[in-house]
Amino acid sequence: MALLTAIPVLAQVELPPGGPIDLDTIKVFVKETVRTLSYIASVAMVVFIILAGLKWLTAGANSTKQEEAKKMFRTAIIGSLIILGVGVIIWTIQAILTGSFFGFIGNQSGQNLPVQSSGKKIGEFCGGSSECASPLICKTICQRSGGNLPGEPCQFGSNCAPGLSCGAGDRCYRP
């Protein structure tokens, strides 16, 4: 019966040095991890396709080796399509969750600000505010008047809202 009762643990756990981990930090981490894994998988698929081609070329008249090479090539193509499909699924989920899937720019208040199709969107380089979609302004890139929100594009810290910094992947984040 003693095994089924909770025993309080009085040990104290110290947090690692640095700032707190927030949703924006996790989002940037996931994005960079997915990007890195996609690059690695893409290179691996190219290598497999090349190896399958070389195997096919060196098979000669041996039908068994030709079939092995065809199977390897087919597997490499299917793997490439799976990698591409996973990338599209992740991009679609991210776009739906951030509110940018249907041509809207999401913000922290939960409102969606429509982007005029005649102007440039957040993060696009501009030469003046007249080039940016309303209500965006130009500061090297099109941005919100109060600065871009976490996860949105930036070139410098001044493109980000107060309290945010421009960091990994040229995105605004909370330091």
N, C-alpha and C positions, 0 to 999 in steps of 0.2 A: 504494500500500500504506500510505502514511503517513496517509491519510484514515481508515483502518479501525482505527487504534490510539488508545487513550485517552490524552489529554493532561491531566495534572493541572492544576487551576486553583488558584492560590495566593491568590486574592482572599478577603478576609474579609467576611462579610455581617453587618451589624448588625441585630438584631431591633428592631422598632418598640417604643416605650415602652409600658408596661403589663404586665399579668400574662400568664401563659401562657393559650393558648386550649385549653379542655378540652371534653369531650363535652357537658357541660351548657350551655356557652356556645353551642356549635353548635346544640344542640337548641332553645334559646330563640330564636336567630337564625332558624332555619328556621321555627319556629312563627310568629314575628312577620312574617316575609316572606310566608308562605302566607296569613296573616290579611289583611295589607295588599293583596296581589294579589287575594284573594277579594273584598274590599270594592270595589276598583277595577273588577274584572270585573263585579261585580253592578250597580254604577252604570252601567257601559257597556251592559249588557244592558237595563236599564230605559230608558235613553235610546234604544236601538235599537228597542225595542218601541213607545215613544211616537212616534218618527219614522215607523215603519211604519204606525201607526194614522193619523197625520196625512197620510201619503202616500196611504193608502187613502181617507180622507175627501175629499181634494182631487182624486182621480182622476176623479170624476164618472162619466160614461158611457164613458170611455176604457178599454177592456178591457185594453190593453197595460199601462197604468199600474196598473190594479187587480191584474194578475198580478205585476207587479214588487213592489207593496206586499205581496201575499200571500207572495211568495218571501222578502222581507226579514223579514216577521213570523215565518215558519217558521224561517228561519235564526237569528233572535234567540232563539226558543224552544229550538231544538236547542242553541245555544250555552249557554243558561242551564242546560239539563239536563246538559251536559258539565261545566260549572263545578261544579254540585251533585254530580255523580258523582265528580269528582276530589277534592272536599272529603271525601266519604264514604270514598273509598279511602285518603286520607292519614290520616284519623281512625282508620280500622280498623287500618292498619299500625302507627300509633303506639300504639294501645291494645294490640295483640298484642305488640309489642316491649317495652312497659313492664309487661306482665302485668296490666293493669287491664281487659282485654276481658271476662273471665268473672266479674267481681265480686270480683277479688282486688286487693290492693294490693301491688305489687312493691317490693322493697327491694334494697339493694346486695349483700346476702349471697346473692342468688339465691333466697331463700325467698319464698313468697307467703303473706301473712297474710290469712285470710279475713275479710270484713267481715260482721258480723251484720246481717241485713236490718232488724232492729228499731231500730238506732241510726243516727246520722248518720255520714257518711263523712268522710275527711280533707278539710279545707278548708271544710266547712260550718259556718256560725255556730252557736254553742251557748251555753246559759246555765249549764251545769254538766256535769261529766264523766259523769253518769248519762245524758245525752242522746246521748253518743257511743258508737259501736259498740266492743265490746271488741276490742283492748286500748288503744283511743285515750283521750286525756284532753282536757279542755276548757281552752283558753287563748284566749278570744275565738272561735277556731275549733277544730274537732276536729283533734287532731294526735297524732303518735307521742309516747310518753313522753320519748324522748331528742331530740325535735325532728324535723321533717320532712326528708326527703332531697332531694337536687337534683332539680328539676323538679316537686316537689310544691307545693301551694298554701301561701301564707303571707300574713299581714297585717302582721306586724312581724318584725324579726330574731329575736325570742325564739321564734317558731314554728319556726325552722329549727334543724337539728342544729348542734352546735359547729363553728365554722370556716366556716359557710355564712352567706349574707346573703339578705335578702328583696329581690328586684329586679324587673326588667321583667316585666310581666304577672303580678305578685303570685306569683312562683314562687321557691323557694329555689335558690340557685346558689352556686358557689365563686367568691369575689372574686379 
